[in-house]
Amino acid sequence: MTHSELGQSIRAAAAGIAVTGVNLSYGATHVLKDVNLTIAPGEFFAFLGPSGCGKTTLLRLIAGFNIAQTGRVEVGGTDISALPPWKRDVGMVFQSYALWPHMSVARNVAFGLEERKLPRDEIAARVDQALDLVNLKHLKDRRPSQLSGGQQQRVALARTIAIRPKVLLLDEPLSNLDARMRVQVRRELRELQQELGITTIFVTHDQEEANTICDRIAVMNDGRVQQVGTPMGVYDAPDNLFVAGFLGTANILDGHAAQGAFRIAGGGELPLRAGQPVPDAARMVFRPQDARIERPGAQAPAGYVALPGRLRHAEFLGSQLRYALAIGENEVLVDVPHHSGAARFGAGEDVVLVLDNSRTLLLAA
Amino acid sequence: MQAALPLPAARTAVATPGQWLTVGAIAAFLTLFLIVPVAMVIIVAFQDPATGAFTLVNFADFARSPLFLRSFGNSLYVSLMAVVWATVFALPLAYFTTRFEFRGSAIIQTLGVIPLIMPPFAGAVAMQLLFGQNGSINLLLDDWFGFRLPLMDGLNGVIFVQSVHYFPFILINVTASLRNIDRSMEEAAQNLGSSGFRLFRRIVFPLAMPGFVAGASLVFIKVFDDLATPLLLNVKDMLAPQAYLRISSIGLKDPMGYVISVVLMVFSILSLFIANFSTRGRDYATTQRGGGGLTKRPISGLDRILAYAIITLILLLVLAPHVGLFLLSIATVWSYAPLPDGYTLAHYARVVTESGQYIWNTLLYSSLTGAAGAVIGAAIAYIVLRTRIPGRHWLDYAASAALAVPGVVLGIGYLRAYFGVQLPNGQSLTSLWIIIVIALAVRRLPYALRACMAAMQQISVSLEEAAENLGATKASTIRRIVAPLMTGGLLAGFITSFATAAVELSATMMLVQNNADAPLAYGLYVFMQSPAGRGAGAALGVIAVLIVGICTYLSQSLAERDRRLKAGS
């Protein structure tokens, strides 16, 4: 059997996932709060959020290692909430890889097939095929301790793929690799997922990982799904302050909206766009690349707003300079592209912040 | 580039005179009381008794004797079966308490270790009364169902008593192994479709294997070497009793005792080797970065009831000797009845008035043994870890080699080497009670040494260097810095030695020359020989259990306090 055949058989089995009304508590700690998600067959989906947000708990719930107090989990339209982990056909790659040190690579990969009581020659064929897929066939007789971190991870992946699961769960798969390996492995993961067409959930706290390889992401915080969408869609149109601040860098201005304008705490105001919705306790949000800095006295063109401020310090980041400004009582970051010979501002200088008013957002917590 | 800095001037001497003197004293002690006696035993085993020439004829005689072959077979059989039953007792306790949410895990673990604090031969008589042909259990079984179980008949009795006594070695080791296995190891297997007993057999047990082998080989060797338990149960067809009987009834000249000693030692070394080999390079400790740590699974319904039932049954079984011994010590008459006829404190009165000497001797011998272990152990640890004296590791190796020498063998070696040495008053050197203490100290030294090594490794060298930098000499650094920092470790080592020496009987039995010099364990053995002495023997046994129990508790809490102190600083 070739890769594409394996791909076909997995693709045929690829199933959507639906999580409905899930609440989960450990004692008094409410870890998952009314979680609802729908993941399409063949989709590469990410749970993204800071540590403690419940993303791993949700993943383990799908695998059957956690039990929810309410709600259900469906895979391919079938409710699997009551099934024990070993009857779910939901393949999981553990963060620690969890390779069994007392078995060779081939024995590790064969394990799930043996548990399914497949004929001996089919097991051998599927083990070869799975190891071939991750280019590790030549290491099949090694012990896990004799492999590098990246190789161990590929074995863990092969072990899970070998059982041809309905969905693939990846728990922080890149966190135990060094920075260079991370970039390479995430590309490989994406290629593999495309080739196999398997529905995949990827848990990470690293937005760059999620943005680069996933079709859609669910941003989580404090046990709740904050927003679901494509990486770019969520970045450009965050639903709330947490999402705006967690994805990339965001300037969040204190103040209050009144009479068609947002009055910044400590002075200055921004006109509201016509029909712009104003949530309660809203704050003004914009990205550092959506503003620029000018000398005092500069005029703002149409659609732009000029705000006076004082420059606190500058950080040289290579391709750009990141300036920190005091605007009223707020500190604001502005990214300016750098090229040799470009003019610079110095700490303590009075400057004017020129802001593209069409790119500002009013968001609540 | 800067010029290379000059190397620090080499020290003028490798060690101070005081350090050399210490090395010499320890080397002499180990040579005289470990190497020479053991060498004697080996040499005599290969000597023609008449001419003194090298020969293998003694071993040929051993192999031709049906009695010895049977004894050898029995010893192997009993040791292996003891391992099997100890495993049966230990595995459920270890697995249930580490892997499931379980009320009373801590209590179960503690109760599981209690059998170790009783000398096995002390429990033997009590078990005879509970499980023997006419013991409580069989009387009840006969009454109710009309059959009896041969639990204590012949070799069965030895297997039963030994496995009940030694199973904690497996429990402790397997528990430690299980605690080191990350839960993702099991979850990965479940995720791939494995559960229940298959999960245990294919993943959990193999991962705990190194701990299991270490514990099992310890049980094997302890049972293989034990002298007192088979003798007390009147089983003589085993190797250690045969060695004892040959020497005590035929005499020191008979080579068979030595041949048996060599066989005992070979098996000791073999099982130590197996234990070492099985753990080396197979550190399956898998708690790791990104791992889930150890989480206990909930257990419910029928499984829960079943698990509690199994655990209760095992605990009842392994704690039975304690209960039996206590009942016996306060019983007026107890035979052919499930429970004693009446209760009395007379046995305790008798023990205290008649055999205060045994108790006093035990306290004296054990204290000296503990002190010797701590002092010699600390000295070796210091020399090995803190000096550059050439060959210093040999002190460590030699002291640790005592692990492979069964008590019977050491006793025989002392008799062979020093029975002929006469004191000025015409007595034999081996008739001095201090020889017993030395034998106990040598037997305990490997354990004391490990404790001292561990304690010293926790002290940063820079603490000592700071003292020397401020003008302290080596001697005063040891006195003012090293010794105070090691106190906790030393004290724990002392108490452990004390407790184990208090109930040791194998070497003692060979070396006790008269009742006045005998320790408690020997007195217990003598009492238990006659039915009339059983009550008093049991009372002595209860006292022994109390002494050891209190010491174990003390050493645990000292070690705990020491850990907290160091963690706090």
Boltz contact constraints between the chains, C-beta under 6 A:
constraints:
  - contact:
      token1: [A, 63]
      token2: [B, 191]
      max_distance: 6.0
  - contact:
      token1: [A, 65]
      token2: [B, 187]
      max_distance: 6.0
  - contact:
      token1: [A, 85]
      token2: [B, 190]
      max_distance: 6.0
  - contact:
      token1: [A, 85]
      token2: [B, 191]
      max_distance: 6.0
  - contact:
      token1: [A, 86]
      token2: [B, 190]
      max_distance: 6.0
  - contact:
      token1: [A, 86]
      token2: [B, 193]
      max_distance: 6.0
  - contact:
      token1: [A, 86]
      token2: [B, 194]
      max_distance: 6.0
  - contact:
      token1: [A, 86]
      token2: [B, 195]
      max_distance: 6.0
  - contact:
      token1: [A, 92]
      token2: [B, 191]
      max_distance: 6.0
  - contact:
      token1: [A, 94]
      token2: [B, 184]
      max_distance: 6.0
  - contact:
      token1: [A, 94]
      token2: [B, 188]
      max_distance: 6.0
  - contact:
      token1: [A, 95]
      token2: [B, 290]
      max_distance: 6.0
  - contact:
      token1: [A, 96]
      token2: [B, 184]
      max_distance: 6.0
  - contact:
      token1: [A, 96]
      token2: [B, 288]
      max_distance: 6.0
  - contact:
      token1: [A, 96]
      token2: [B, 290]
      max_distance: 6.0
  - contact:
      token1: [A, 96]
      token2: [B, 291]
      max_distance: 6.0
  - contact:
      token1: [A, 98]
      token2: [B, 184]
      max_distance: 6.0
  - contact:
      token1: [A, 98]
      token2: [B, 185]
      max_distance: 6.0
  - contact:
      token1: [A, 98]
      token2: [B, 188]
      max_distance: 6.0
  - contact:
      token1: [A, 101]
      token2: [B, 284]
      max_distance: 6.0
  - contact:
      token1: [A, 102]
      token2: [B, 206]
      max_distance: 6.0
  - contact:
      token1: [A, 111]
      token2: [B, 192]
      max_distance: 6.0
  - contact:
      token1: [A, 112]
      token2: [B, 192]
      max_distance: 6.0
  - contact:
      token1: [A, 112]
      token2: [B, 193]
      max_distance: 6.0
  - contact:
      token1: [A, 115]
      token2: [B, 193]
      max_distance: 6.0
  - contact:
      token1: [A, 115]
      token2: [B, 194]
      max_distance: 6.0
  - contact:
      token1: [A, 116]
      token2: [B, 193]
      max_distance: 6.0
  - contact:
      token1: [A, 163]
      token2: [B, 192]
      max_distance: 6.0
  - contact:
      token1: [A, 175]
      token2: [B, 290]
      max_distance: 6.0
  - contact:
      token1: [A, 176]
      token2: [B, 290]
      max_distance: 6.0
